[in-house]
Structure formats: structure tokens, C-alpha cells
Amino acid sequence: MFYARFIRLVSKYADRNDDAGKLTRRLRGKMGHLWLFLEDYGVSPTNNHAERMLRFAVLWRKQSLGAMSERGERWAQRILSLRQACRLQGEQT
């Protein structure tokens, strides 16, 4: 019942030129991936794993108020990625 209503709404708004139309066209393009977690056993229905992997970086950025320059942002991205990679490989950070 939900799926049929969802498809009906996507079809109804797809021809509009506003944000609703843009959203429904994007959903239509991603339709094959939306329900993948129902078909493949190993696919998680949530992105909790990805969110947990980014949690430290988000908390760091919130506490430090981010960087003041593009160069600083790139440095933070790289160092936080390095920290996470080392953590996943069991290295000390």
C-alpha cells in the first residue's frame, strides 16, 4: 500500500518545474537503490555505520567551530580522514 501511494505521488509531481518536481525526478532516478536493503541481505536499511564513522569529525568541527580558510578545511579533512583510517586499522592516533 505504501509503495503504490509513493509511486503515484512521484508520478503526479514529476512534470512540475518547482522543487517538488525536481525531488520526484531525482527519486525516480534512484528508485532502484531505494529498496535495495529489502532484497540484499548485507545492505543495511540505515546509514548508522557511516554516521558512526563520521561522528568524531563532526564533534571536532562543532567544538572547534571549523576552520577559517579553505586551506584549513582541507587540512582538517585530511587529518580527520587519517585519524579514522588509523583507527580502523588498529593503529594508535
Backbone as CSV, one residue per row, in Angstrom:
resi,resn,N_x,N_y,N_z,CA_x,CA_y,CA_z,C_x,C_y,C_z
1,MET,0.818,-1.187,0.000,0.000,0.000,0.000,0.877,1.273,0.000
2,PHE,1.907,1.295,0.848,2.795,2.451,0.890,3.485,2.646,-0.453
3,TYR,4.008,1.553,-1.011,4.759,1.640,-2.256,3.883,2.171,-3.389
4,ALA,2.647,1.691,-3.481,1.737,2.147,-4.541,1.450,3.642,-4.395
5,ARG,1.240,4.099,-3.181,0.987,5.525,-2.941,2.226,6.355,-3.270
6,PHE,3.380,5.836,-2.891,4.638,6.511,-3.181,4.823,6.682,-4.689
7,ILE,4.623,5.618,-5.440,4.773,5.665,-6.899,3.768,6.636,-7.509
8,ARG,2.558,6.638,-6.997,1.526,7.547,-7.506,1.923,9.003,-7.277
9,LEU,2.461,9.308,-6.097,2.886,10.677,-5.804,4.087,11.097,-6.653
10,VAL,5.025,10.194,-6.837,6.184,10.504,-7.670,5.728,10.793,-9.096
11,SER,4.824,9.986,-9.597,4.320,10.194,-10.963,3.526,11.498,-11.074
12,LYS,2.793,11.825,-10.041,1.943,13.018,-10.062,2.760,14.305,-10.138
13,TYR,3.866,14.361,-9.424,4.638,15.605,-9.317,5.849,15.675,-10.237
14,ALA,6.155,14.636,-10.970,7.378,14.584,-11.771,7.426,15.637,-12.882
15,ASP,6.287,16.073,-13.392,6.273,17.035,-14.502,6.315,18.495,-14.054
16,ARG,6.294,18.730,-12.763,6.316,20.114,-12.273,7.703,20.718,-12.410
17,ASN,7.752,22.032,-12.490,9.025,22.748,-12.640,9.525,23.353,-11.328
18,ASP,8.940,22.968,-10.207,9.365,23.515,-8.920,10.213,22.483,-8.179
19,ASP,10.459,22.742,-6.891,11.289,21.844,-6.088,10.671,20.452,-5.952
20,ALA,9.347,20.384,-5.867,8.680,19.082,-5.756,8.944,18.238,-7.004
21,GLY,8.894,18.872,-8.161,9.175,18.160,-9.405,10.618,17.703,-9.476
22,LYS,11.529,18.563,-9.028,12.953,18.212,-9.038,13.211,17.015,-8.117
23,LEU,12.592,17.054,-6.930,12.750,15.950,-5.979,12.201,14.649,-6.552
24,THR,11.020,14.683,-7.132,10.428,13.453,-7.649,11.218,12.903,-8.834
25,ARG,11.789,13.766,-9.652,12.618,13.271,-10.751,13.889,12.609,-10.221
26,ARG,14.458,13.183,-9.179,15.647,12.552,-8.563,15.287,11.223,-7.929
27,LEU,14.138,11.169,-7.259,13.690,9.909,-6.662,13.464,8.851,-7.735
28,ARG,12.891,9.252,-8.830,12.632,8.315,-9.926,13.953,7.742,-10.445
29,GLY,14.971,8.577,-10.532,16.273,8.117,-10.992,16.965,7.181,-10.014
30,LYS,16.641,7.304,-8.739,17.267,6.473,-7.697,16.374,5.318,-7.252
31,MET,15.267,5.111,-7.906,14.265,4.140,-7.472,14.848,2.739,-7.270
32,GLY,15.769,2.340,-8.116,16.352,1.005,-7.979,17.170,0.829,-6.710
33,HIS,17.680,1.927,-6.169,18.510,1.853,-4.968,17.715,2.058,-3.688
34,LEU,16.527,2.623,-3.768,15.762,2.943,-2.564,15.369,1.712,-1.767
35,TRP,15.117,0.632,-2.422,14.598,-0.561,-1.748,15.607,-1.705,-1.766
36,LEU,16.856,-1.417,-2.046,17.896,-2.435,-2.145,18.055,-3.214,-0.843
37,PHE,17.895,-2.567,0.296,18.057,-3.233,1.582,17.019,-4.323,1.800
38,LEU,15.900,-4.276,1.079,14.887,-5.333,1.195,15.283,-6.587,0.420
39,GLU,16.094,-6.418,-0.608,16.448,-7.537,-1.483,17.781,-8.176,-1.133
40,ASP,18.768,-7.380,-0.752,20.105,-7.894,-0.464,20.317,-7.957,1.039
41,TYR,20.696,-9.128,1.521,20.843,-9.358,2.966,21.887,-8.445,3.600
42,GLY,23.003,-8.199,2.946,24.098,-7.445,3.546,23.932,-5.934,3.560
43,VAL,22.880,-5.409,2.953,22.689,-3.963,2.867,21.852,-3.497,4.058
44,SER,22.399,-2.555,4.805,21.709,-2.026,5.980,20.632,-1.014,5.559
45,PRO,19.471,-1.019,6.213,18.422,-0.050,5.860,18.717,1.364,6.340
46,THR,19.727,1.539,7.167,20.085,2.867,7.668,21.529,3.164,7.323
47,ASN,21.938,4.374,7.551,23.341,4.735,7.340,24.041,4.932,8.686
48,ASN,23.627,4.185,9.706,24.208,4.334,11.040,25.710,4.093,11.043
49,HIS,26.166,3.117,10.266,27.604,2.818,10.245,28.383,4.032,9.731
50,ALA,27.918,4.609,8.657,28.594,5.787,8.098,28.550,6.956,9.078
51,GLU,27.426,7.130,9.744,27.317,8.220,10.718,28.264,8.007,11.886
52,ARG,28.402,6.764,12.332,29.332,6.493,13.432,30.772,6.747,13.010
53,MET,31.099,6.459,11.760,32.457,6.689,11.274,32.786,8.185,11.219
54,LEU,31.783,9.023,11.005,31.999,10.464,10.897,31.791,11.209,12.211
55,ARG,31.332,10.532,13.234,30.945,11.202,14.472,32.078,12.029,15.080
56,PHE,33.287,11.476,15.143,34.399,12.216,15.738,34.651,13.513,14.987
57,ALA,34.657,13.431,13.650,34.927,14.630,12.845,33.848,15.684,13.049
58,VAL,32.604,15.256,13.129,31.503,16.200,13.333,31.631,16.868,14.694
59,LEU,31.914,16.078,15.729,32.065,16.652,17.070,33.269,17.579,17.146
60,TRP,34.372,17.204,16.499,35.560,18.059,16.488,35.242,19.389,15.824
61,ARG,34.593,19.323,14.659,34.288,20.559,13.928,33.323,21.444,14.717
62,LYS,32.361,20.812,15.401,31.401,21.584,16.192,32.106,22.279,17.367
63,GLN,33.005,21.568,18.015,33.709,22.120,19.167,34.698,23.208,18.753
64,SER,35.381,23.009,17.628,36.412,23.959,17.223,35.873,25.075,16.332
65,LEU,34.602,25.007,15.990,33.945,25.975,15.109,34.506,25.958,13.686
66,GLY,35.087,24.822,13.289,35.571,24.673,11.921,36.855,25.428,11.673
67,ALA,37.199,25.555,10.414,38.419,26.261,10.021,38.038,27.617,9.441
68,MET,39.013,28.506,9.402,38.756,29.859,8.920,39.119,30.060,7.451
69,SER,39.679,29.030,6.824,40.084,29.175,5.422,39.854,27.859,4.689
70,GLU,39.887,27.938,3.365,39.742,26.728,2.558,40.911,25.777,2.808
71,ARG,42.101,26.350,2.955,43.286,25.536,3.236,43.130,24.810,4.576
72,GLY,42.611,25.510,5.562,42.375,24.903,6.869,41.333,23.798,6.798
73,GLU,40.301,24.008,6.004,39.273,22.977,5.819,39.874,21.721,5.202
74,ARG,40.711,21.901,4.167,41.361,20.746,3.518,42.258,20.012,4.512
75,TRP,43.009,20.759,5.341,43.871,20.142,6.331,43.036,19.326,7.313
76,ALA,41.941,19.904,7.781,41.084,19.197,8.732,40.508,17.929,8.108
77,GLN,40.066,18.017,6.859,39.525,16.831,6.188,40.575,15.729,6.121
78,ARG,41.776,16.098,5.752,42.835,15.100,5.592,43.254,14.499,6.920
79,ILE,43.420,15.325,7.938,43.890,14.811,9.220,42.805,13.956,9.887
80,LEU,41.557,14.348,9.742,40.478,13.548,10.313,40.300,12.239,9.554
81,SER,40.509,12.260,8.246,40.464,11.020,7.464,41.606,10.096,7.869
82,LEU,42.796,10.665,8.075,43.943,9.883,8.518,43.673,9.272,9.881
83,ARG,43.123,10.040,10.792,42.809,9.537,12.124,41.850,8.358,12.041
84,GLN,40.814,8.488,11.221,39.826,7.422,11.098,40.439,6.183,10.442
85,ALA,41.266,6.362,9.422,41.909,5.236,8.764,42.812,4.482,9.739
86,CYS,43.584,5.220,10.529,44.444,4.585,11.539,43.610,3.856,12.577
87,ARG,42.531,4.441,12.996,41.659,3.810,13.985,41.099,2.495,13.450
88,LEU,40.661,2.501,12.198,40.094,1.291,11.608,41.144,0.201,11.418
89,GLN,42.399,0.589,11.225,43.472,-0.386,11.048,44.119,-0.790,12.368
90,GLY,43.630,-0.217,13.471,44.146,-0.585,14.778,45.413,0.131,15.188
91,GLU,45.772,1.193,14.501,46.970,1.964,14.842,46.633,2.987,15.904
92,GLN,47.657,3.421,16.630,47.464,4.479,17.623,47.382,5.829,16.935
93,THR,46.528,6.695,17.444,46.425,8.051,16.890,46.780,9.057,17.954
